[in-house]
């Protein structure tokens, strides 16, 4: 298969996976709305002009031109309606489930994607030390074979993915050729701490520092049970990474330049696909799948944040209604969501401009 054809196929795979992420999100809203007997006027994948549509029962199903979103349009969602099956006329607990279902479905999709990736591996890395290399700084500090690492620099470690993320955070803060890490390990029934353990740093071609480890970990054989357990645990780790990254953006640990919009995401997909093609077409597909997995987790987590214009913001108003037994006046809720949407658009424009500037300057 020539390079051009491979690139076209990878592009199609990327678009289809992105469409799947949107479809699953909207399917969560749609499915729970139907279960709650809420009238769904239109279920659409994509935005813009309709490519084709058909109607079944009360709902029109449509595929639209631009693969950048989708929606599940429910009766009485944004306006009052006398229909007893309108969104606003259903019990508040049902409406909360319907609004939350999109983000939850994205996280469930991420677990399935993770199972596809982890199902290709015969042995899984754990966080238990199996042996040290000669002259190991960790061994010199007092760690032993059989110790299970449970914390690095106050970041809880449950999986090897947690461990790698903790090392990445430590690498960002490191300077020079060495750094120190604080470890917590489990040894039998004891919990032990080892502070200020020196580790080596290696500079890569892009000028970034990466911590070099001086030990190996125990492997775990793949079975049906370990595949399910590993996929679930790694998805939880990814959720934690997204949450920690959001906190880092708010607190200033990560700069605005670390944010990526649609343009930056497309660039990242292209880069990981190209890197994968250096070994095989399958590796390129797996790299794209992993990026889409992270996007799915991001969409699920960010959408559930209690911010205006997002599903989480709508849930806040529904919780207020549940507590005070009366809804917030619709006009006030519309103003809040409209203001949030305007700010979101401004952020997207700024991030897109930053993405383009980064590509042009080679940053």
N, C-alpha and C positions, 0 to 999 in steps of 0.2 A: 504494500500500500504506500503510495507516494506521500510526500509531506503535505502537499496542498490538500489532497483528499482527506488526510488525517486531520488537518486543521479544520476543514469544513465539518467533518463528523463530530469533532470535539466541540465546535461552536454550537451545532445542533443539540448535542447532549447537554451542554450548559444551559441553553434556552429552555429545553424540555424540563430539566431539573428545577430551574427557577420557576417555570410555570407550575410544576408539581407543588412547590412550596406554597405558592399563592393559592392554588386549587385546594390543598389540604386545609389551609387557614380558613378559607371561605366555606369549605365543606363542614368544618366544625360549627360555624354559625348556622349554616343551612340545616344540618342534621338535627341539632338541638332545637332549632326553631320549629321544625316539623314535629319533633317529639312533643314540644310544648303547645302544639296546635296554633302556632303563629302563622299568619298568612304571609307567604313569601311571593312577592310580585315578580322579581327577576333574580336569577342566579347567573352571574356573568364572570367569565374568565377573560382577563385583558381589559383594556380601556379604549375609548375612542369609538370609531364607527364599527357597526356590526358586520362581521363577515358572514355569519349565518345564525339562525335561531329557530327554535321550535317551542311549542307550548304543550305542556302536559298538566292537566288539571288546572290549578289556579296559577301555576308558575311558568314564566317564560325562561328558557335556558338559552344563553347566548355566548358565542365566542366573538371577542372583539379584536380589533386590529393590533393594538399596541400591547406587547407582553410585559406590561409594567405594573400590573395590579389585577384587581378584580373586586367584585362586591356581591353581597347578598342583600338585596333591597327588600326590606320587610314593611308591610303595611303599618302605618302609624309609628314608624321608627323616629321620624324627625318632625312629625306634625300630629295634631290630634285627629282621631278617627272614631267613628261610631261603631265600627266593625268590632264585635266581641273578640275576634281573633287577631285584632291589631296588636302590635308589640306593646304599646303603652297600656293596653287593657288587660294584659296577662299579669299573674302574681309576680311580685318583685323578685322573688327567689328564682323563678324561671328565667326572668330577664337577665339576672346576674349570670346564670349558667350559660345562656346563649351568648352573651358578650364575652365571657371568659373563654369559651370553647375554642375560639380561633387560635389563641396563643398556646393553649394546652395541646391542641392537635399538632402544632408546629414542633413542640418538644417531643411528642410521641413519634412524629415522623423522624426526628433526629435520632431517636433510639433505634428505629428500623434501619436508617442509613448507617449508623454505627455498627449494627449487627452485620450488615453487608460487608463492611470494611474489616471488622474483627474476625468474621468467618473465614477470611483468607489467610489467617495466621494460625500456625500450629502451636506456638508457645507464646504465652503472655508474660510480660515482665511484671514482677511484683515490687514491693518496697522492702523486702527482706534481704539483708546482705548475705551473699553466698561465699565471697572470698575477696581479699584485698590484693592489689598489686604491690610489688616490692617497694618499700619506702612510703607506704600510704600515710598521709597526714591524718586521716580519719582513724586509722588503726593506732597511730601514735597518740591520738587524743584519748584513746580508751575504748573506742567502739570495738565490738566483737562480731565474728561470724554468727549469724542467727538473729542479730538485732533487727527489729523492724522500725523503719523511720516513720515517725508519726507527725513530725512538725519540722519545718525549716523556716527560720526567721519569722516565727509566730504564724506561719501559714499552715493550716492543718493539711496533712498528707494522708489521703486514703488510697490513691492510685499512683502509678508511675506518671500519669499525665499531670496530676497535681504536683508531683515532684519536679517535673520538667518546667512547669509554669513558675513554681517558686524559684527555681534556678534562673529562669529568664528575668524575673523581677530583680533578683539579686545582681544579675549581670548588668542591668541598667544602672544600678547605683554604684557599681564598682569602678575603680580607677587604677591605673598602673597594671602591673603584671600579676598581682595577687589580690585576693579578697578574703574576708572571713565570714563564716556562716554560723548561725546558732542552730543546733540540732536537738530534737527531742526523739528518743527512741524507746521502744518497748522491748524489754528483756525479761521473758517469762512473765511474772506478775509485777515486775518493777517498771517504773517509768523513770528514765534517766535523762539528764540534760548535759549537753556538751556545747559550751559557748565559745565563740571566737575561734572556730576551727579554720585554719588557713587552707585555701584551695587555690589552684593555679587558674590563670586566665589565658585564653588564646584569642589573638586578634584575627578576624577574618578579613577578606579582601575589601569588604564594604566598610571597614573601620570599626565594626562593632565587636564587643568583647563577649566571649562565651566561657562559662566555667567548665573546667576539665575535671572529671571525676576520677577517683583512683580506687574504685571498687566495682564489683559485679553483683547483680541481684539474682535471686532464685527465680526460675521460670515455672510457669503453671501451664499444664497441658490443656489443650482445647477439648472440651466436651460440650454437650448441649447445655449443661448447667453453667459451666464456666463462661461459655459464650454469652449467655443471657446476662449473667452477673457482671461480666466485664463490660458489655455494651451499655448496660444501665449505669454502672459506676462511672464509665468514661463520659457518658452524656451528662450526668450530674456534675462531673468535673468541668465539662465545657460550660455548663450553666454558671458555675462558680467563677470561671475565668471571665465570662461576659460581665457578670455582676461586679467582679473586682476591677475590671477594666473601666466600667462606667464610673465607679467610685474614683478611680485614678484620674479620669478626665475631669470630674467635678472638683477634686482636691488639687489638681494641677500637677499630679505626678506624671501624667502623660500630656503632651502638648496637643494643640488643635491639629497640628500636622499629622497626628496619628489617626485622625478620623478619615474614613473613606466613604464616599457616596457611590452612586451607580457607576460613574466613570472609573473611580478607583477600584471598585469591586470587579468591574470588567477587566481592568488591567491585571489585578491579582489572579483572576481565573486564567488569563492568557499566560501569565508568568508560571503558575504552577503546572499548567498543561504542557508548556514548553519544557519545563524541568523534567516532567514525567516522561515525555517523549524521548529524552536522552537515553532512557533504559528500555521502555516498552510503551505500546499504546495503552495497555491495561493500567500501567502506573499513572499515565496521564488521566485516564478516566477516574481512577481512585483519588487522585489529587483534586480533581474538579468536584467529586462527590464529597470530599472532606470540606472543601470551601463552602459548598451548598449546605452541608450539615451545620456549619457555624452560622451561616446566614439564617437558617431555619431557627436555630436557638436564639439568635439575636432578635429575629422578628417576634418570636414567642415572648421573650423576656421584656423587650422594649415596649411591645404593645400592651403589656399588662402593668406597666409603670403608671402610677396615679397622676398622669399628666393630661392637660386638656388636649382634645382632638384624638387621643388614643383610647383604646378599649379600656385601659385602666382608669382613665379619667371619667369615662361613662360609668364604670363600676362604682366610683366614689359617689357620684350623684345618686345612683341606685341604693347604695348603703345609707346615704342620708335619708332617702325616702323610706327605707326599711326602719330606720331608727325613729324618725319623727312621724311616721305614718301618713306622710303627705309629700308629694313630689316638689322639688324645687321648680318654681315657675319656668316654663319652657323657654321664655325669651332670655332669661338670665343664663340658662344652660347653653343656649345657642351662642350668646355673646362670648362666654368663656371658651367654648370649643372653637369658635371662629377666630378668637384672638390667638389661641394655641396653634391653630392651623396656619395662621399667618406667620407666626414665629417659626414654625416648623419649615415652612417654605423658604423663609429667609435663611435658616440654617442650611437647608439643602442647597440653595444657590451658593452660599459661601463655601460649603464643603466641595461642591462640584467645581467651583473656580479653583479651589486649592488643589483638587485632583488634577485638573488640566495643567496648572502651573507646575506641579510636581513632575508630570510627564514631560512637559516642554523643557524643564531645567534638568531633567534626569535625576531628580531628588528621590 
